[in-house]
Amino acid sequence: MDLGIKGRRAIVCASSKGLGRACAIALANEGVHVTLTARGAEALKQTADEIRKANPSVTVTEIVGDITTPQGRADVLKACPEPDILINNAATNPVFGPLTDLSEDGWDKILDTNLKGPFLLSQAAAKDMLTRGKGAIVNIASTGGLE
């Protein structure tokens, strides 16, 4: 399938496994240059190597970091300063159980990872996208939010 996005640049958050990995591979298969980001270096490298092997004409950049931090977001945007596509896929739920047992630290981790980090990364990327008059931001959420 030709989606008409060949040669574009994408940032894919949490792209070392699962849905983020699948998005990164699908974009690369369409000829999109991908900047992959995740906290785990080994799994991220495996994803990047697989993409490079299957799509040698596509540029693949790996950023090991955490988009919940200002430095993590800056590193991603430095690696891909004019993204055409941003896939926000990073999420966490470090506490399983009753809401009454959730600590403030746990709550902060959930909000930083699932909302604040993606929002601030989107905000920074959107400024450039608006200046250039093009771009797309995809926010992925869990169906767990419907339970």
C-alpha positions as CSV (number, residue, x, y, z in Angstrom):
1,M,0.0,0.0,0.0
2,D,1.4,3.5,-0.9
3,L,0.2,6.0,1.7
4,G,2.1,8.9,0.0
5,I,4.4,9.4,3.0
6,K,7.7,8.2,1.5
7,G,10.6,10.4,2.5
8,R,8.8,11.9,5.5
9,R,10.3,12.0,9.0
10,A,8.6,10.4,12.0
11,I,9.2,10.1,15.7
12,V,7.8,7.0,17.3
13,C,7.7,6.9,21.1
14,A,8.0,3.6,22.9
15,S,9.1,1.9,19.7
16,S,11.1,-0.9,21.1
17,K,8.2,-3.4,21.4
18,G,4.5,-3.8,21.0
19,L,2.4,-1.3,19.1
20,G,5.2,1.3,19.0
21,R,7.5,-1.2,17.3
22,A,4.8,-2.2,14.9
23,C,4.1,1.5,14.0
24,A,7.8,2.1,13.4
25,I,8.2,-0.9,11.2
26,A,5.0,0.0,9.2
27,L,6.2,3.6,8.7
28,A,9.7,2.4,7.6
29,N,8.0,0.0,5.2
30,E,6.3,3.0,3.6
31,G,9.7,4.7,3.2
32,V,9.5,7.0,6.2
33,H,12.7,7.9,8.0
34,V,12.1,7.0,11.6
35,T,13.5,8.3,14.9
36,L,12.9,5.6,17.5
37,T,12.7,6.3,21.2
38,A,12.4,4.1,24.2
39,R,14.0,3.7,27.6
40,G,15.4,0.2,27.0
41,A,18.5,0.3,24.8
42,E,18.7,-3.4,23.9
43,A,15.2,-3.8,22.6
44,L,15.4,-0.5,20.8
45,K,18.5,-1.6,19.0
46,Q,16.8,-4.8,17.9
47,T,13.9,-2.9,16.4
48,A,16.3,-0.4,14.7
49,D,18.4,-3.2,13.3
50,E,15.4,-5.1,12.0
51,I,14.2,-1.9,10.2
52,R,17.6,-1.2,8.8
53,K,17.9,-4.7,7.4
54,A,14.4,-4.6,5.8
55,N,14.6,-1.0,4.6
56,P,18.2,0.0,3.8
57,S,17.2,3.2,2.1
58,V,15.4,4.5,5.3
59,T,17.3,6.5,7.9
60,V,16.8,5.0,11.4
61,T,17.9,7.0,14.5
62,E,17.8,5.5,18.0
63,I,17.3,7.7,21.0
64,V,17.4,5.9,24.4
65,G,15.7,8.2,26.7
66,D,12.5,9.2,28.6
67,I,10.1,11.7,27.1
68,T,8.9,12.6,30.6
69,T,12.0,14.6,31.1
70,P,13.0,17.9,29.4
71,Q,16.3,16.4,28.3
72,G,14.6,13.3,26.9
73,R,12.2,15.4,24.8
74,A,15.1,17.7,23.7
75,D,17.2,14.7,22.6
76,V,14.3,13.4,20.4
77,L,13.6,16.7,18.8
78,K,17.3,17.3,18.2
79,A,17.5,13.9,16.4
80,C,14.4,14.7,14.3
81,P,14.1,18.5,14.3
82,E,11.3,18.8,11.7
83,P,9.1,15.8,12.2
84,D,6.2,15.2,9.8
85,I,4.7,12.5,12.0
86,L,4.7,12.0,15.8
87,I,3.4,8.8,17.3
88,N,2.9,9.2,21.0
89,N,2.7,5.6,22.3
90,A,4.5,5.8,25.6
91,A,2.4,4.7,28.6
92,T,2.6,3.0,31.9
93,N,0.5,1.7,34.7
94,P,2.9,0.8,37.5
95,V,0.2,0.0,40.0
96,F,-2.5,-2.7,39.5
97,G,-5.1,-2.7,42.2
98,P,-7.6,-0.5,43.9
99,L,-7.3,3.3,43.3
100,T,-7.3,3.7,47.0
101,D,-3.9,2.0,47.1
102,L,-2.3,4.2,44.5
103,S,0.5,6.3,46.0
104,E,1.1,9.9,45.0
105,D,4.4,8.8,43.4
106,G,2.6,6.2,41.3
107,W,0.0,8.8,40.3
108,D,2.7,11.2,39.2
109,K,4.5,8.5,37.2
110,I,1.3,7.6,35.4
111,L,0.5,11.3,34.6
112,D,4.0,12.1,33.5
113,T,4.3,9.1,31.2
114,N,0.8,8.9,29.8
115,L,-0.1,12.6,29.6
116,K,2.5,15.2,30.4
117,G,5.4,13.8,28.4
118,P,3.4,13.2,25.3
119,F,1.6,16.6,25.6
120,L,4.9,18.5,25.9
121,L,6.5,16.6,23.1
122,S,3.4,17.2,20.9
123,Q,3.4,20.9,21.8
124,A,7.1,21.3,20.7
125,A,6.6,19.2,17.5
126,A,3.3,21.0,16.7
127,K,5.0,24.5,16.7
128,D,7.3,23.3,13.9
129,M,4.5,21.5,12.1
130,L,2.3,24.7,12.1
131,T,5.2,26.8,10.9
132,R,5.7,24.4,7.9
133,G,1.9,24.0,7.4
134,K,2.0,20.2,7.6
135,G,2.3,17.3,10.1
136,A,0.4,14.7,11.9
137,I,0.3,13.7,15.6
138,V,-1.1,10.4,16.6
139,N,-1.9,9.7,20.3
140,I,-2.3,6.1,21.2
141,A,-4.3,5.2,24.4
142,S,-5.1,1.9,26.0
143,T,-8.6,0.4,26.0
144,G,-8.0,0.0,29.7
145,G,-9.2,3.6,30.0
146,L,-12.7,2.4,29.1
147,E,-12.9,-0.1,31.9
